[in-house]
Amino acid sequence: MADKTKSDPELKTLFRDRWFLRYGVMDSGLVIRDVRHDGFNLAKDIRVTRVWIDTEYPVKSDRKHELDLKLNDGWNQFGLLATDDIKVRDSTTEKPVNPSSAFSHYTNKFELTASYRSNEAYLKDTPNHCILDVKQRYQFGNYGTNPAHEPTASLKATRLFPLLSFKFPPVEDKSQPYPKYFRADYRLDINLDNIDESELTKGSRSGDKTTNKAAIFRDRENPPGRMEAVSMGISSLFDALEKPLPREIVSWGLVATHPPSRISKQQTWDNVHIWPAKKGGLRGSISTPGAFHAFHCHWRWGAVAGDPDKKSSLAPAFGQPQFKGSGWSRSVGGALIDEAIPQQNLRFAITKNDLPEWAAEKNPSTRDFRSLFVDNRGRSPADLSNGDDLVLWISFEVFRNEDNLSSPWGGTLFVNGFYFAHNPDTTQFEFGAGGAYESGVYSENADPWERLAR
């Protein structure tokens, strides 16, 4: 049973394979804190804040069978309780492999796992009653360029996969309510610091540890022509961007075949970058190509990145599976998701870390993802243009394939994970002032919060 009197138990410390972190199972499941790689700060806190389950999609639901759960929450009547102690697995016990074919070739040095089961059946006393099984896995990668993290294969980085898996049995009676909607909300308190390799070698940690900037991008599907690239520069690689992010945002990353159908693919964002808001001189913005001291989270790449025919000496990794994704074609890039659950939405938000309602220990989440931010901040999102203490929020929604109810339904979320690069830029091209991805805002801004890629 979850400890009802202690929501923040004593955390264990782990230092191995160049990673440092503290971890423990709380009333929000397995949480990792104070995460560093090679001494570089990565995140203050990473967790799954809530899980939502229903027998109908939110726009149609009467909420009779809707569940709003925290992992390992002993106070909830339904409950999702940890079934065993946290396990640390590595290649000597059970090789930690990503369940997605797009990322299964990455080397994970070790993983932390925790499993949960409901303390009573969902849809109890109905033909489709079922026990819910959920599993968390944090997989921690090595550092390097093989496999590549981006198409030029020039960026050394490490990967972290905060995986969450769920499973439901086949439907016994499709005329009765059955699970068809699963959602998990993540809160990632990213905390990069303005420190380079030489400072760490000297034992110095004088850099700013709390001020970060962020950027969001919508990739072009195909590369620009020569004249276009000359006239527009590196920004010609993107259909839309906000760099640095001028103010808080809550928007769309992926849209599946189910509602909200009003959002077209051309209006969704593809990736988020966060970097130290370095002060002064040429270090006023992110260093590119490659974003060498930054957090990267991509859930889609433009079609060209997955095209093996575009492979060249400058982009040797074009066509590799981590750049294709589900549904990839030479005209449209695919979604980096678990192929077992192809119908997904992804929503994200980037906010300041300054409101009590958004604090990590509250495990915040609302039925409508957007309302968590708009209802607490108001109509005017906070200014982020000069950098701040930032939090990245990601909500995954999964919709059941109703043409295949005789099979179990389940899969894994966040298989794309994210990567963290902290080595200095050693390429011959470095664009410190504004970055090679020029600073600018190229998006539709009719809604101050839900700004969509044009």
C-alpha angles and dihedrals in degrees: 000000000000114000104254094194101050118050094169108044124186108289125227121232122228126189115173143122091015092304126115124188146136120233144177145149111262132167086287097053129251109356127185122203141182090020116188137167120204087347094304116126114243109163140355095206136000121184148141103251099191146354121214124198131180144161090230138036114269095251090056102031123119085198092234092125099025116129126198107190143172118210112256093007107156092182094067117092091223096036134179105224130187109254099197144005122286111276127210110209130185139161092289092063112019120346109242103234126177110239093224118087087219091066106021091102093063117104113241113192095200143336140214116221136190128173131205136194131188114254090224137018122280111233088018116198092019129104091253099051113145144170112240118230120195129174132191123205126178108195119195120203138206125256123255147070101279111114093028121245094201133018097264090056088214099113119092110210145146126232133224121192114195095194126188120187129190135180137194126185125242117287112261098193117019091190088068128064114283134172111280105147130059127173133177125189122206130198116200115185098197113197114179120174133216097243129123130207095264093055092053091048089056091048093247123142099174096131127110108269103187110041113090135161128210139205135191128204142192108205124223112242094225133027119263121255119258096260092044091051091050093050098041102031123206092334087074085079091071136064089202139358143170110203117194097014103247097205142350117300142193112190149132131291104168134010123195129200093281129077137327082066091158089081111081124206090248091063099055128095123237108203149003128220126191124187141165111281093234116201128238138342122031090334093074094112145017117306114237161219091065100008094251100197103036152096113251127195117177123176093170140016128202115270093255092065090062096046112104090196089067093058113128142156089271094047107027095160097061109128098027115137096248089067098046111056132174114330095012119166133164088264102041130036118231133238117261096229140123105283090218090070105035098162104081142141122206122199125179141185134193117202144159116268096235112100123089089219090062097047116135095237090058091060089217123210136141132201090250106047093213095054093065088069106029095045092051100039100031130224094316116071115214122263113260100168094110095043131257145181097300135197125198116210122193127185121193118198120191126195124201121241100241092195091069107045094140091072129069115267123221149093144157131293129212094025088151091062116172139270133227125207120190106160119109119261107265098171120112090242116068123161106186099162101075093337128253085283092070117230114255146109116252107165142098109273104182090120111048091212108029098049111172130204108259 
